[in-house]
Amino acid sequence: MIVMQGINGRALGQEGAVGVLQQGAGKDFNCKTACWAGSKAVEELFKQLQIALNRYAAVASFSPIYVDSYIGPTTVSAAQNVAMYLYGRTDKRVDLRSLAVDKETIAANALALMAQLRTSAETYSLPEVPAPAKPTVAEKDAHDEAAAGQQEDGGGGGGGGGWMWWVLGIVAVAGIGTVGYLTWKRNQAGGYEEDDYSEGPVRSVAGPRVRHSAAHMAGPRMSYARRAARS
């Protein structure tokens, strides 16, 4: 069984067991037009719920929904259609209608819903259905608003807030500066000194690297002024 972890490592429950998620800023999920996850684990759970719902698209009369982890109007409609389908198909033994009332209820009961949807899909041999490549207009609107709310909550499970990009930028600049400094030091150690104007070859063809300094030349080092005076 897969153990899901919530905010600060709090166990949400296990697949196949009922566990109610908590709503609110900094908790398992939060909602506006759509509900968004408050952690990577819950985000994955919401995606798996949408994938499970899509297996019923053909039999429950709805178009496959876009899998993006946001529980919006189209996910709610799909969940309600599936709940009604299962209620009629199983002689009312599986009643998920109370768990599919609205987006908040669906998000809070995502564990129980996903477990039952998977079990029933296997019972009726329902194949997995590919999700649409692009969201509908309604799905995109709900997605955009939920993504904005997720950012306000501190990034949630949707990829981190803006502060993370600042940190990455600082790290990148620091890394470039470090590489440049190490390259300069390596050149200095190899004898490539910018203020060295002594005559002679930079290095021998077959021998080791030679420093541009008077100590390695045949005669004493002379400045440009002294050379001009002798010429």
Backbone torsions as a table, in degrees:
resi	resn	phi	psi	omega
1	MET	NA	149.5	-178.1
2	ILE	-96.9	122.8	178.1
3	VAL	-91.7	123.3	179.1
4	MET	-91.3	140.1	179.2
5	GLN	-112.8	136.2	-179.4
6	GLY	-103.0	-153.3	-179.7
7	ILE	-61.0	133.8	178.2
8	ASN	57.1	31.0	175.6
9	GLY	77.1	7.6	-179.7
10	ARG	-68.2	126.7	-178.0
11	ALA	-67.1	131.0	178.6
12	LEU	-88.3	-29.2	-175.7
13	GLY	144.3	-167.4	-179.6
14	GLN	-126.9	151.9	177.7
15	GLU	-59.3	129.7	-177.7
16	GLY	95.9	-7.6	178.8
17	ALA	-117.0	152.2	-179.2
18	VAL	-79.8	129.4	176.3
19	GLY	-148.2	125.8	-177.2
20	VAL	-94.7	126.5	178.9
21	LEU	-82.2	154.7	-176.9
22	GLN	-101.3	137.7	-179.0
23	GLN	-99.6	143.7	176.5
24	GLY	142.0	160.9	178.0
25	ALA	-60.2	128.6	-179.5
26	GLY	81.7	3.9	-179.7
27	LYS	-107.7	-156.9	-174.3
28	ASP	-66.8	-37.1	179.0
29	PHE	-157.8	165.6	174.9
30	ASN	-145.3	165.2	-172.3
31	CYS	-139.6	147.7	161.3
32	LYS	-131.4	-113.4	172.4
33	THR	-65.9	-34.4	175.3
34	ALA	-129.0	163.6	177.0
35	CYS	-99.8	141.7	178.5
36	TRP	-123.7	159.7	-177.4
37	ALA	-81.8	150.5	177.7
38	GLY	-101.1	2.0	177.6
39	SER	-155.8	164.7	178.6
40	LYS	-62.1	-37.7	-179.0
41	ALA	-64.8	-43.5	179.6
42	VAL	-70.3	-35.6	176.1
43	GLU	-58.9	-44.5	178.7
44	GLU	-65.7	-37.8	177.6
45	LEU	-61.5	-45.1	179.4
46	PHE	-62.8	-38.1	177.7
47	LYS	-65.1	-43.6	179.5
48	GLN	-64.4	-33.5	175.5
49	LEU	-63.9	-43.9	178.8
50	GLN	-64.9	-38.9	177.3
51	ILE	-64.0	-41.1	178.3
52	ALA	-64.7	-40.0	177.8
53	LEU	-61.7	-39.2	-176.9
54	ASN	-63.5	-22.9	178.2
55	ARG	-65.5	-19.0	-178.6
56	TYR	-99.5	3.3	-173.0
57	ALA	-54.5	-46.9	-176.3
58	ALA	-69.1	-41.1	-174.7
59	VAL	-84.8	-23.2	-178.1
60	ALA	-104.6	10.4	171.4
61	SER	60.2	57.7	170.4
62	PHE	-149.3	157.1	178.6
63	SER	-77.6	142.3	177.9
64	PRO	-53.1	140.9	-176.0
65	ILE	-95.2	155.9	178.3
66	TYR	-72.5	129.5	-177.9
67	VAL	-91.0	105.1	-179.0
68	ASP	-139.1	3.4	179.1
69	SER	79.3	-3.9	179.9
70	TYR	-93.9	123.6	-178.3
71	ILE	-89.3	93.5	-178.1
72	GLY	-114.1	-165.3	-175.5
73	PRO	-56.4	-39.8	-177.9
74	THR	-71.5	-35.1	176.3
75	THR	-67.4	-39.4	177.9
76	VAL	-62.3	-46.1	-179.8
77	SER	-61.7	-42.4	179.1
78	ALA	-63.6	-43.3	-179.8
79	ALA	-62.8	-39.8	179.4
80	GLN	-67.6	-39.9	176.9
81	ASN	-62.2	-43.3	-179.4
82	VAL	-67.2	-39.9	178.5
83	ALA	-60.4	-42.3	178.5
84	MET	-67.9	-38.5	178.8
85	TYR	-61.5	-49.2	-178.5
86	LEU	-67.1	-34.6	179.9
87	TYR	-62.3	-39.8	179.2
88	GLY	-80.4	-32.8	-174.9
89	ARG	-75.4	-29.4	-173.5
90	THR	-105.6	22.3	-179.2
91	ASP	54.9	39.5	174.7
92	LYS	67.7	15.4	177.5
93	ARG	-78.8	-30.1	176.8
94	VAL	-110.9	105.2	-177.9
95	ASP	-117.3	101.0	179.9
96	LEU	-101.5	7.1	-174.8
97	ARG	-61.3	-36.3	-179.4
98	SER	-71.7	-16.7	178.6
99	LEU	-94.5	-2.6	-177.6
100	ALA	-122.9	30.3	-176.6
101	VAL	-66.7	-47.0	-178.7
102	ASP	-154.5	178.9	-175.1
103	LYS	-62.9	-38.2	-179.8
104	GLU	-63.9	-42.2	-179.6
105	THR	-68.3	-40.8	178.8
106	ILE	-63.2	-46.0	-179.9
107	ALA	-62.9	-44.0	-177.9
108	ALA	-64.6	-32.7	-176.6
109	ASN	-108.4	26.9	-176.3
110	ALA	-59.1	-36.9	179.8
111	LEU	-62.5	-50.0	-178.8
112	ALA	-65.3	-41.1	179.4
113	LEU	-62.1	-50.5	-177.2
114	MET	-61.3	-41.2	-179.6
115	ALA	-61.6	-45.8	-178.7
116	GLN	-69.9	-38.0	179.3
117	LEU	-63.7	-39.7	179.1
118	ARG	-67.5	-42.6	-179.8
119	THR	-61.9	-47.2	-178.8
120	SER	-68.5	-35.5	178.9
121	ALA	-63.1	-38.8	176.8
122	GLU	-69.3	-38.0	179.0
123	THR	-60.2	-41.1	-177.5
124	TYR	-98.0	10.7	176.8
125	SER	53.6	46.1	178.7
126	LEU	-85.6	126.7	-178.2
127	PRO	-76.6	160.5	173.2
128	GLU	-70.9	142.8	-176.1
129	VAL	-115.0	128.4	178.4
130	PRO	-60.3	137.3	177.4
131	ALA	-77.7	153.6	176.9
132	PRO	-60.1	148.1	179.9
133	ALA	-73.5	-27.2	-178.8
134	LYS	-131.2	148.9	177.7
135	PRO	-77.0	158.3	171.7
136	THR	-73.8	173.4	179.4
137	VAL	-60.5	-44.3	179.8
138	ALA	-63.5	-41.8	179.4
139	GLU	-65.3	-39.4	-179.5
140	LYS	-66.2	-41.2	178.5
141	ASP	-61.0	-46.3	179.5
142	ALA	-65.5	-39.0	178.9
143	HIS	-60.4	-48.5	-177.1
144	ASP	-62.6	-42.7	-179.2
145	GLU	-68.7	-39.8	179.3
146	ALA	-66.9	-38.9	178.7
147	ALA	-62.9	-38.6	177.2
148	ALA	-65.6	-42.3	177.7
149	GLY	-64.6	-36.6	178.5
150	GLN	-63.9	-39.2	176.8
151	GLN	-65.5	-40.0	178.4
152	GLU	-62.8	-31.0	179.6
153	ASP	-80.0	0.1	178.2
154	GLY	106.1	21.2	176.2
155	GLY	99.2	-36.1	178.5
156	GLY	54.3	-136.7	180.0
157	GLY	-99.1	8.1	-172.6
158	GLY	-91.9	14.3	173.7
159	GLY	116.6	7.7	173.2
160	GLY	92.9	156.6	-179.4
161	GLY	-87.4	-178.7	-177.4
162	GLY	-63.8	-29.5	179.9
163	TRP	-58.1	-30.5	-177.9
164	MET	-65.3	-37.4	179.9
165	TRP	-68.4	-34.1	175.1
166	TRP	-62.6	-44.6	179.7
167	VAL	-61.4	-45.1	179.5
168	LEU	-62.0	-38.5	178.4
169	GLY	-63.9	-43.7	179.0
170	ILE	-63.1	-42.8	179.0
171	VAL	-62.0	-41.0	-179.4
172	ALA	-64.0	-45.4	179.9
173	VAL	-63.4	-42.2	178.8
174	ALA	-62.7	-38.6	179.2
175	GLY	-64.9	-43.0	178.6
176	ILE	-63.0	-42.8	178.8
177	GLY	-62.3	-40.1	179.6
178	THR	-65.2	-42.4	178.4
179	VAL	-61.9	-43.0	178.9
180	GLY	-62.2	-42.2	-179.4
181	TYR	-65.4	-43.9	-179.6
182	LEU	-65.1	-36.8	176.8
183	THR	-63.3	-43.4	178.3
184	TRP	-61.3	-43.9	179.4
185	LYS	-63.7	-39.1	179.4
186	ARG	-64.5	-40.3	178.1
187	ASN	-65.7	-39.6	177.9
188	GLN	-61.2	-43.7	-179.3
189	ALA	-66.2	-28.3	-179.8
190	GLY	-86.6	-2.7	175.1
191	GLY	101.9	11.3	-178.4
192	TYR	-96.2	71.5	-177.6
193	GLU	-88.4	129.1	-173.5
194	GLU	-65.8	-27.6	-176.6
195	ASP	-97.5	16.7	-178.0
196	ASP	-97.0	115.6	-176.5
197	TYR	-119.0	20.0	-178.8
198	SER	-67.7	150.4	-178.2
199	GLU	-79.0	163.7	177.1
200	GLY	116.5	170.7	-178.3
201	PRO	-69.1	154.8	177.2
202	VAL	-69.7	-44.2	178.6
203	ARG	-156.2	158.6	174.5
204	SER	-76.7	158.0	-177.6
205	VAL	-70.0	-44.3	-174.9
206	ALA	-101.0	-17.5	-173.3
207	GLY	-93.8	-175.0	-179.2
208	PRO	-72.4	169.1	-179.9
209	ARG	-61.7	137.4	-177.7
210	VAL	-113.3	131.4	178.0
211	ARG	-72.8	147.2	175.1
212	HIS	-83.5	69.7	-179.9
213	SER	-138.3	160.2	-176.9
214	ALA	-63.0	-29.1	-177.4
215	ALA	-61.9	-24.2	-177.6
216	HIS	-103.4	4.3	-179.9
217	MET	-100.2	164.3	-176.9
218	ALA	-72.6	-34.0	-176.7
219	GLY	-122.0	178.5	179.2
220	PRO	-67.4	154.2	179.6
221	ARG	-76.0	137.0	180.0
222	MET	-124.2	142.9	176.2
223	SER	-77.0	168.5	178.1
224	TYR	-63.1	-34.0	-178.6
225	ALA	-66.1	-43.2	-179.9
226	ARG	-67.6	-37.1	177.8
227	ARG	-64.1	-39.3	-179.8
228	ALA	-64.7	-38.2	-178.8
229	ALA	-66.5	-33.7	-178.9
230	ARG	-79.9	-21.9	-176.3
231	SER	-81.7	NA	NA
